[in-house]
Amino acid sequence: MKAKPSQGRRLIALLKRRQYTHREMLQASESCSPWKRVKEALKPDEQVVIGKRGEWTTWRVVSASNWTA
């Protein structure tokens, strides 16, 4: 039986697909501070990219690949 991924890893999987605002991150997790969980669970080759969507701050996770490394 496979272990369930941590809250941070589940959020990172979502953030790799598209950018999320703070509200969307709160709705997607059980944690009251999902950005803290994301920063704790980042692997060495991953980083958080903070951007803007209108007036809202968005988060996205990108990882190094053969093209960027």
Wavefront OBJ file of the C-alpha trace (Angstrom):
o trace
v 0.000 0.000 0.000
v 1.340 3.387 -1.020
v 1.666 6.195 1.526
v -0.524 9.250 1.035
v 1.466 12.315 -0.132
v 1.821 15.220 2.282
v -0.309 18.358 2.042
v 2.645 20.259 0.629
v 3.300 17.718 -2.137
v -0.409 17.666 -3.099
v -0.407 21.473 -3.369
v 2.816 21.420 -5.374
v 1.217 18.986 -7.835
v -1.641 21.483 -8.312
v 0.716 24.458 -8.606
v 2.742 22.715 -11.313
v -0.387 22.538 -13.501
v -1.461 26.182 -13.194
v -1.008 29.273 -11.061
v -3.172 29.711 -7.971
v -4.107 32.794 -5.939
v -3.954 32.744 -2.143
v -7.713 32.149 -1.936
v -7.580 29.245 -4.393
v -4.734 27.685 -2.394
v -6.747 27.985 0.814
v -9.737 26.328 -0.862
v -7.580 23.501 -2.246
v -6.019 22.443 1.078
v -6.919 21.554 4.644
v -4.114 23.702 6.012
v -4.606 27.273 7.199
v -1.212 28.257 5.748
v -0.736 26.375 2.462
v 2.138 28.596 1.254
v 4.121 27.470 4.313
v 3.423 23.802 3.475
v 4.544 24.368 -0.111
v 7.843 25.951 0.950
v 8.503 23.102 3.404
v 7.863 20.378 0.795
v 9.840 21.826 -2.147
v 12.518 19.583 -3.606
v 15.965 21.082 -4.369
v 15.215 21.353 -8.099
v 11.841 23.128 -7.612
v 11.125 26.780 -6.987
v 8.111 28.998 -6.402
v 7.394 31.714 -8.961
v 5.225 34.550 -7.674
v 3.270 36.494 -10.264
v 0.198 38.682 -10.718
v -3.285 38.037 -12.101
v -4.895 41.459 -12.196
v -4.462 42.743 -8.653
v -4.047 39.285 -7.045
v -0.776 37.591 -6.252
v -0.423 34.119 -7.759
v 1.867 31.197 -6.977
v 3.259 28.615 -9.384
v 5.878 25.887 -8.913
v 8.414 25.168 -11.640
v 11.118 22.541 -11.646
v 14.364 22.287 -13.525
v 14.399 20.103 -16.605
v 17.050 19.072 -19.104
v 16.293 22.272 -21.030
v 16.650 24.631 -18.059
v 19.327 22.853 -15.975
l 1 2 3 4 5 6 7 8 9 10 11 12 13 14 15 16 17 18 19 20 21 22 23 24 25 26 27 28 29 30 31 32 33 34 35 36 37 38 39 40 41 42 43 44 45 46 47 48 49 50 51 52 53 54 55 56 57 58 59 60 61 62 63 64 65 66 67 68 69
